[in-house]
Amino acid sequence: MTGFLDDLLGGLALGAVYALIALGFVVIFKASGVLNFAHGSLLLFGGYLTALLHDDLGFAGALASAVLATAALAGVLDRFLLQRGGRNAHSAHVQTIITIGIDIVLLTDLARRIGGDLLSLGDPWGDSVTALGPVTVADSRLAAVLVSAVVIGAVFALFRFTAWGLSLRAAAEDLEAAALMGVRLSRVRAGAWCLAGALAALAAVFLAAFPAPGLERTTGQIALNAFPAAILGGLASPAGALAGSLLIGLTEALVVGHQSDLHLLGEGFGDVAPYAVMLLVLLIRPNGLFGTKGAARV
């Protein structure tokens, strides 16, 4: 029973971090229709900057600098690579393919810089733990849940109560109608990319924190586990991204925790479990848990 509770808490913490990443996929898709496959490299960039700066600026200063720098990088990549020549220069499908190339370039450079090292981000939790009844939980996991809850709540408030959030929702419904109503789509899109970059940099801290050994060159690949969460929740639904992330996080933690009982599925089944869950959900609900059917005029 103690092992199950430990897996449950670990899954909730992992799902909370995945939610930060999945929200990045969702806001970019809502604003531009682009699936950003460079999201993992942005996450690794934010984590690398935090590790590089924390000795000089302290953890808080390094994290703030990394969040701002990653947000700026995401905005610059979108403006000068994806939208080069104007907003209608490339279709969303072509821009999605371009993000794959961006991801390869960024990951190659960051992997060269990191090499085989394990980088510490200087987080204040270290390897400290807290006893919650019969379960001992890493403080980094508790911090992941609390910080993610606050940040996700702030993002949802941004969607609901600000002019930018209203513009984003209008653009997600119909880009042309939103433009005709005076919505400045370029600003909406720039805000979405910057927000996604900032969330990715924040998520990197918790993916590299204890019990993980630190930031390594493959950390960015973990972001891809949040992609099924965004898909199965409904790619244009922030609430779906949150629900899907918690489901994926719990599934991954429980599968890894009971790997010995699932040996028939192979030792690496925990790595593909998120995608297996995504496929099962999409077989039942092709539009995702919170997705809606679109209407096409013919």
C-alpha positions in Angstrom: 0.0 0.0 0.0 2.8 2.4 0.8 4.4 1.7 -2.6 1.1 2.5 -4.3 0.8 5.8 -2.4 4.3 6.7 -3.3 3.6 6.0 -7.0 0.4 8.0 -6.8 2.1 11.1 -5.3 4.9 10.8 -7.8 2.5 10.5 -10.7 0.6 13.6 -9.5 3.9 15.6 -9.3 4.9 14.3 -12.8 1.5 15.1 -14.2 1.6 18.6 -12.8 4.9 19.2 -14.6 3.6 17.7 -17.8 0.7 20.1 -17.5 3.1 23.0 -17.8 4.5 21.6 -21.0 1.2 20.5 -22.4 -0.2 24.0 -21.9 2.6 25.3 -24.1 1.6 22.9 -26.9 -2.1 24.0 -26.5 -1.6 27.8 -26.5 0.6 27.7 -29.5 -1.9 25.5 -31.4 -4.8 27.7 -30.4 -3.0 30.9 -31.6 -1.4 29.6 -34.8 -2.5 26.1 -35.6 1.1 24.9 -35.3 2.3 21.8 -33.5 5.6 23.0 -31.9 7.9 20.0 -32.0 10.7 22.3 -30.9 9.2 22.5 -27.4 11.6 20.0 -25.9 14.6 21.9 -27.1 13.2 25.1 -25.6 12.7 23.3 -22.3 16.3 22.1 -22.4 17.5 25.6 -23.3 15.7 27.0 -20.2 17.2 24.4 -18.0 20.7 24.9 -19.4 20.5 28.6 -18.7 19.4 28.1 -15.2 22.2 25.6 -14.6 24.7 28.1 -16.1 23.6 31.1 -14.2 22.6 29.9 -10.7 26.2 30.2 -9.2 26.3 33.9 -10.1 22.6 35.0 -9.8 21.3 32.5 -7.3 18.5 30.1 -8.1 15.7 32.7 -8.2 17.7 35.1 -10.4 18.9 32.3 -12.7 15.4 30.9 -13.1 13.8 34.3 -13.8 16.5 35.0 -16.4 16.0 31.6 -18.0 12.3 32.0 -18.1 12.6 35.4 -19.8 15.3 34.3 -22.2 13.4 31.2 -23.2 10.2 33.2 -23.7 12.1 35.7 -25.9 13.8 32.9 -27.9 10.4 31.2 -28.6 9.0 34.6 -29.8 12.0 35.2 -32.0 11.9 31.8 -33.6 8.3 32.2 -34.4 8.6 35.7 -35.8 11.8 35.3 -37.9 11.7 31.7 -38.9 8.1 30.5 -39.0 6.5 33.8 -40.1 9.3 35.0 -42.3 7.7 36.9 -45.2 4.5 37.6 -43.3 1.8 35.7 -41.4 0.5 33.9 -44.5 3.9 33.0 -45.9 3.6 29.4 -44.8 0.7 27.2 -43.9 0.4 25.8 -40.4 1.4 22.4 -41.7 4.6 23.8 -43.2 5.4 25.7 -40.0 4.9 22.6 -38.0 7.5 20.8 -40.2 9.9 23.8 -39.7 9.7 23.4 -36.0 11.2 19.9 -36.4 14.2 21.4 -38.1 14.5 24.1 -35.4 14.4 21.3 -32.8 17.2 19.4 -34.4 19.4 22.4 -34.6 18.8 23.5 -31.0 19.1 20.1 -29.5 22.3 19.4 -31.4 23.9 22.6 -30.1 22.7 22.1 -26.5 23.8 18.5 -26.5 27.3 19.5 -27.6 27.5 22.1 -24.8 26.2 19.7 -22.1 28.0 16.7 -23.3 27.9 13.8 -20.8 27.6 16.0 -17.8 24.8 16.1 -15.2 24.1 19.7 -14.5 22.6 21.0 -11.2 20.1 23.8 -11.4 20.8 24.9 -7.8 17.2 24.4 -6.7 16.6 25.0 -3.0 15.0 21.6 -2.3 18.0 19.5 -3.0 17.4 15.9 -1.8 15.3 16.8 1.2 12.2 14.8 1.9 9.0 15.1 3.9 7.1 12.4 5.7 3.3 12.4 4.9 2.0 9.6 7.1 3.4 6.3 5.9 4.8 7.9 2.7 8.1 9.8 2.3 7.9 12.4 -0.5 10.7 14.4 -2.0 10.3 18.1 -1.3 11.0 18.8 -5.0 7.8 16.8 -5.9 5.7 18.8 -3.4 7.2 22.0 -4.8 6.3 20.8 -8.3 2.7 20.3 -7.4 2.3 23.6 -5.5 4.2 25.8 -8.1 2.4 24.1 -11.0 -1.0 24.7 -9.4 -0.3 28.4 -8.9 1.2 28.9 -12.4 -1.6 26.9 -14.1 -4.2 28.8 -12.1 -2.6 32.1 -13.2 -2.6 31.0 -16.9 -6.3 30.0 -16.7 -7.0 33.4 -15.2 -5.1 35.0 -18.1 -7.2 33.1 -20.6 -10.4 34.1 -18.8 -10.0 37.6 -17.6 -7.6 39.5 -19.9 -8.1 41.0 -23.3 -5.3 38.8 -24.7 -7.0 35.7 -23.4 -10.3 36.8 -25.1 -8.4 37.4 -28.3 -6.7 34.0 -28.1 -10.1 32.3 -27.7 -11.5 34.3 -30.6 -8.6 33.4 -32.8 -8.9 29.7 -31.8 -12.5 29.7 -33.0 -12.0 31.5 -36.3 -8.8 33.3 -37.4 -10.4 35.2 -40.2 -13.4 36.3 -38.2 -11.2 37.4 -35.3 -9.1 39.5 -37.7 -12.2 41.1 -39.1 -13.3 42.0 -35.6 -10.0 43.8 -35.0 -8.1 41.2 -33.1 -4.3 41.7 -33.7 -3.4 38.2 -34.5 0.3 38.9 -34.5 0.3 40.0 -30.9 -1.9 37.1 -29.9 0.5 34.7 -31.5 3.6 36.3 -30.1 2.1 36.2 -26.6 1.3 32.5 -27.0 4.8 31.5 -28.1 6.4 33.5 -25.4 4.1 32.1 -22.8 4.8 28.5 -24.0 8.6 29.2 -23.8 8.3 30.5 -20.2 6.3 27.5 -19.1 8.8 25.1 -20.7 11.8 26.8 -18.8 9.9 26.5 -15.5 9.1 22.8 -16.2 12.8 22.1 -16.8 13.6 22.8 -13.1 11.3 20.1 -11.8 12.3 17.5 -14.5 15.9 17.9 -13.4 15.3 18.1 -9.6 15.7 15.2 -7.2 15.0 12.3 -7.5 16.3 12.9 -11.1 20.1 13.1 -11.2 20.2 16.5 -12.8 19.8 18.1 -16.2 21.3 16.1 -19.0 21.2 16.4 -22.8 18.2 14.0 -23.1 16.0 15.9 -20.6 14.3 17.7 -23.5 13.0 14.4 -24.9 10.9 14.0 -21.7 8.8 16.9 -23.0 7.5 14.6 -25.7 5.7 12.6 -23.0 3.5 15.7 -22.5 2.6 15.7 -26.2 0.2 12.7 -25.8 -1.3 14.5 -22.8 -2.2 17.5 -25.0 -3.5 15.3 -27.8 -5.8 13.0 -25.7 -7.1 16.0 -23.8 -8.1 17.8 -27.0 -5.3 19.9 -28.6 -7.3 23.1 -28.4 -8.4 22.6 -24.8 -6.4 23.9 -21.8 -8.6 22.0 -19.4 -8.1 18.9 -21.5 -4.3 19.4 -21.4 -4.5 19.5 -17.6 -6.6 16.4 -17.3 -4.6 14.5 -19.9 -1.3 15.4 -18.1 -2.5 14.1 -14.8 -3.7 10.9 -16.5 -0.4 10.5 -18.3 1.7 11.2 -15.2 -0.2 8.7 -13.1 0.0 6.1 -15.8 3.7 6.5 -16.3 4.4 6.4 -12.5 2.2 3.4 -11.9 3.7 1.4 -14.8 7.2 2.1 -13.7 6.4 1.3 -10.1 4.9 -2.0 -11.1 7.3 -2.9 -13.9 8.0 -6.3 -12.4 4.3 -7.2 -12.7 4.2 -6.1 -16.3 7.4 -7.9 -17.5 5.4 -9.5 -20.3 5.0 -6.1 -21.9 8.8 -5.5 -21.9 11.2 -3.6 -19.7 10.8 -0.3 -21.5 7.0 -0.3 -21.5 7.0 2.7 -19.1 8.5 4.8 -21.9 5.7 4.0 -24.3 2.8 3.9 -21.8 1.8 7.6 -22.4 1.4 6.8 -26.1 -0.5 3.6 -25.4 -2.9 5.5 -23.2 -3.3 8.2 -25.9 -4.2 5.6 -28.6 -6.7 3.9 -26.3 -8.4 7.2 -25.5 -8.5 8.3 -29.1 -10.0 5.0 -30.2 -13.0 5.8 -28.0 -13.0 9.6 -28.3 -11.2 10.6 -31.6 -11.4 14.3 -30.7 -9.9 13.8 -27.2 -11.4 14.0 -23.8 -12.4 17.6 -24.0 -12.2 18.0 -27.8 -15.2 19.0 -29.9 -16.2 18.0 -33.4 -15.5 20.6 -36.0 -18.0 21.5 -38.8 -16.8 21.8 -42.3 -18.8 23.6 -45.1 -18.8 21.9 -48.4 
